[in-house]
Amino acid sequence: MFERLMMEARQCGLSWSLMLKKREIFRECFDDFDYDRIADYTETDIDRIMNTEGMIRSHRKIEAIINNARCFQKVRKEHGSFCDWFWAHTGEKTILYVGHEKVAFLSATACRMRSQKS
């Protein structure tokens, strides 16, 4: 989940297809989106990422990912996991966007089962 959210945050202002093309570069730069490792990043890591060939260079977005990793740790410490915290705020429901006129609701359990198949 952390990877997906961080990719969404980095994508702001860019095309999703560009993000997918650069996904492996992001994974290499951000230790496969292991938020425990990212939370310990320093300015040296930011410089390393900024100097990685093919990386989309945005100092602020890199800092945001590091900050978000620390926030994920805090949520985990207080609530067990980010997923537990997230689902607690949705009433165990996922809102599935199917267009401006319709919104379908799926249970969190059904959504998890669906994601495990892929």
N, C-alpha and C positions, 0 to 999 in steps of 0.2 A: 504494500500500500504506500509506503514511503516513497519508493521510486516513482510510482504513478503520480502522486501529488507533486513531487519535485519537478517531474517532467512537465506537468501542467503549468507550474509556476514559471519555469524557464521558457515555456512556449509563448508566453504573453508577448504579443507583437510579432510573432514569427509563425510560419506555417507548421502544422502538425507533421506534415511529410518531411520537412527539414529536421524536425526533432527526431523522428524515427530513423532517418539516415545517420544521425549523429549519436544514436543511442549507445552504441558500443564505446564511443569516446567518452560519453558521460559516465558509463559504468566503470571504465578504467580510471578516470579522474576521481571518481567518488567511491572507490572501493566497493563496487557493486551495490551502492546505496545502502551500505551497512551503517545505520545511523549512530551506532555506538562508536564506530571508528571516526565517522565524520564529525561527531560532537567534539572530538579532541583535536581537530584541525587548528593549525596556527597560521600566521601570516605566511610562513614558508610554504604551506600547502596551497594557500591562495595563489601565491606566485607560481608554483608548479602548475596549477590548473590553468592560470592565465597564459602560461607559456607553452601549453600543450597544442601541438599542431592540430588544426581541425576543430578545436574547441571554440564555441561561441563565447567570446570574452565579455563578460559583464561582472565587474567586481562586486557590485551590489547584489546581483543574483547569486553569486557564489557565497557571499556572506549570509544571504537569506537561507540558503540550504544548510549552512553550518548552524545558524540559529534555530532553524526548524528541527534539526537533528537533536539539539539540546532540549527543545520543547517536547519532542517525542519521548525523550528519556524521562522528563518530568511527568508527563501524562502516564507513562508506564509505571513509574514509581507510585503515583497516586491512585491509579485505577487498574493496574494489572497489565493492560496493554492499550495501545491506541485504538485497536478494533473494538475492544470492550467499551471504551469511552465513547467512541463514535456511535456504536449501535445503541448505547444508552440514551443518546440524544435524538434518536430517530424512532424510538418505540419499536425497535427490531423490524423496521420497514425500510425498503429501498424504493425511492421514487424513480421510476423508469420513464425517461422522457421519450415520448412517442409523437410529439408534435405540439403545436401551440394550443390545440383544442383538447387534447386527451393526455391524461397522466395515469399510468398504471402503477399499482402498488404490488410489490413482491415482499414476501417475508424475508427477513435476513437469512434465515436458514436455507430457504430455496435459493437465494442469491449465492450463498457460500457454496452450496452443492453445485450450482451451475459453474462457478468459477473454478472449482476443483476438477471439473471434467476437462477444462481447457488447459 
